[in-house]
């Protein structure tokens, strides 16, 4: 059994902090993953309807290899403004890529669609996301809450409330791997015809209820996921992080492997209606040179399990929001 870190959060990876901010009236929020020191970063996009910012800067051929922060936000296209808030917050603290005497913070972002969840979205010309991003930056710490927090506040996963989830694992040699995810998928985290999460077999301890295998036979004829999916209306967005030293191509491979955790915990995944996006961060806090391919394979496999567990934790921790039921509130079959 893979051993979770002391917090069972992505912040068990040295050099990573997380901050969340929410607007309960709007039913939306923003999550900031802050690299204490600029980190090697990459991204992998699998969904057919992504909403992203600065992902081209993470290409292996791009000039800047290191990233200051990653933003996950609700708000669809409006939520991309959260990245500007983080850029300003970092710049005020002297962070960013040096260009002469100027510093330009590198802050990629991905958004999820939460505009139809019943919140008051009549913000006119003043969407709340830049403000939320600043508040999330001010709140960055190693401890944070799961479920209806940050980018997970307004999320819906299939037929139940989605949310913010995280998990970690410590490999031999104090190799740290952690995942953070906001789950707003068109697919379902629940095995059809059961009250069992797809991620049940990856659970460490009782981190999402120790429900075990399905107690009823799956009903594959049941509707599976959201009843009326719309392109751009759903997504699972996340970050996978490690304390080892990676090259940019290695970081991209880590992000690619972590996507398997989404595909195991949400079905179907990577659909034309989703914007599934995973960022990878390598802080290098463990020191040393870039790892060998066999070590990368092991870390990537652990990252996929972390992502799967993080999704299970997100759905299990989520609370009902308006008429959107929480997984834990579903009646027995």
FENLIN-V211777 format. One record per backbone hydrogen bond with DSSP energy under -1.0 kcal/mol. NH is the residue of the N-H (numbers start at 1). CO is the residue of the C=O. If there is no record, write none. Layout:
nh;co
NH;CO
NH;CO
This chain:
nh;co
12;9
13;10
16;13
17;34
18;141
19;32
21;30
23;28
27;23
28;23
30;21
31;72
32;19
33;70
34;17
35;68
36;15
39;67
40;282
41;65
42;280
44;278
46;276
47;276
48;271
49;274
53;109
58;55
59;56
62;59
67;39
68;106
69;106
70;33
71;108
72;31
73;110
74;29
76;112
78;75
79;76
80;77
81;78
82;79
83;80
85;81
86;82
87;83
88;84
89;85
90;86
91;87
92;88
93;90
94;91
95;90
97;104
99;102
102;99
104;97
109;53
110;71
111;51
112;73
120;25
121;119
123;121
126;123
132;128
133;129
134;130
135;131
136;132
137;133
138;134
139;135
140;137
141;18
147;164
149;147
152;149
153;150
157;160
158;185
160;157
161;325
162;155
164;147
165;181
167;179
169;177
170;3
171;175
175;171
177;169
178;241
179;167
180;239
181;165
182;237
183;163
184;235
188;267
191;196
194;191
198;189
200;197
202;199
203;200
207;204
209;206
219;192
222;219
226;186
233;230
235;184
237;182
238;277
239;180
240;279
241;178
242;281
243;176
251;247
252;248
253;249
254;250
255;251
256;252
257;253
258;254
259;255
260;257
261;258
263;259
264;260
265;261
266;262
267;188
277;236
278;44
279;238
280;42
281;240
282;40
283;242
284;244
286;243
287;284
291;245
296;292
297;293
298;294
299;295
300;296
301;297
302;298
303;299
304;300
305;301
306;302
307;303
308;304
309;305
310;306
311;307
312;308
313;309
314;310
315;311
316;312
317;313
318;314
321;324
324;321
329;326
330;327
